[in-house]
Amino acid sequence: MIVLFIIINAVISAAAQVVLKIGVNRIGSVSVDRSLDFFVQAATSPYVLTGTGLYVLSLALWLVILTKASVSFAYPIMSLAYVFGLVFAMLFLGERVVPWQWAGVGCIILGTYLIAHSA
């Protein structure tokens, strides 16, 4: 059951990244001369605020997870956030994923499987 909570946390963490990326894409790039403007827009962006909220939710869930599992078990399984992040970026941001990235996904999934079944 704890593995399911860790996977859910990885999904939330990856979703936070994608939502933040959507938010900053809508604001535009930051530069030295407009950095204050950028951060004001980010602080009021519904996407950035939602992404931040997802991170807070992820933190809360992570604290619960840490009461039930060792860090040496739980934290490596959180590497699934990289997998979810890649898939979400492809689906929601239209990012291109190359074969080497998919090979990396395979390694992460295999490693996660081995760690999850070590307990």
N, C-alpha and C positions, 0 to 999 in steps of 0.2 A: 504493500500500500504506500509506503514512503517513496518508493521509486516513482509511482504515479504523481505524487505531489512534486517531486523534483522535476519531472517532465513538464508538468503544468507550469512550474516556475520558469523553466527554460523557454516555454512558449510565450509567457507573459514578457519575459526579458527581451526576447527577439522582437515581439510585437512593439515594444516600447521603442526600440531602435528604428524600426520602419516608420512608425508614426512621427517620431522626432525628425527623421529625414524628410518626410513629406512636409512637415512644418517649416523646416529651414529652406527647402526648395521653393516654397511659396514666398518666403521672405526675400531670398536672393543671397548672393555672396556677401561676406563680411570683409570690410577693408578697414584700415587704420582710421581713415577720416570719417567713416560712418559706423564705427563699432558701437557707439552708444545707441544710435538709432536701431541698429541690428538687434541689440539685446533688449531694448524696449519693445520692439515688435515681437521678439521671441517670447518675452514675458507675458504678452497678451494674446499670443497665438493659440487658438483652440487646439491645434495639433500638438504644439510643444507642451501645452498644459496637460493634454491627455497622455502624451508620452511620459511626462514627468509623473503623472498619477499612476501610470502602469509600473514605473520603476518603484514607487512607494509601495504599491501592492506587492510587487516582486520581493522587496525587502521584507515586508511583513511576513509573507509566506516563507521566505528563507529563514527567518528567525524561528518560526515554528518547526521547520525541517531540522534545524540545528539542535532542537531539543530532543529529536527522535533518532538522529543518525550522526555518525562521526563525519568529520570534515573530509577525511581520507576516502570515505565512501561517497558522500553526497556531492562534493565539489567536482570531481571528475565527470560525474553524470551531467552536471550543468553544462558540459561542453556540447551537449545537444543543442544549446542555444545557438551555436555556430551553424548547425545544420538548419534549424528553423529560420535563422536569420537569412541564410542563403536562399532558401525556398521562398520565404516571404518577399525578399528583395526581387526575386525573379517574377513572382506573381503580381505583386502590388506596385513595384517600381519599374518593372520592365527591364531589369538589369539582365545582362547576358551572363550565363554561367558556362564556363569552358570545361572540357573533360577532366583536366587536372583538378579542378575544384570538386567535381563529382567523385574523383578518386579520394580526395581528402575527406569528403563526406563519408565514404565507405570506411575509411580508417577510423573516423570518429565513432561511427555506429558500432563497428567491431569492438573498439576499446571500451565503449560504454556497456556493451553486452557483457564483456568479460568482467568488468568491475561490478556490474549489477548482480552477476551470478557468483561473485566471490564471497558474498555475505551469507 
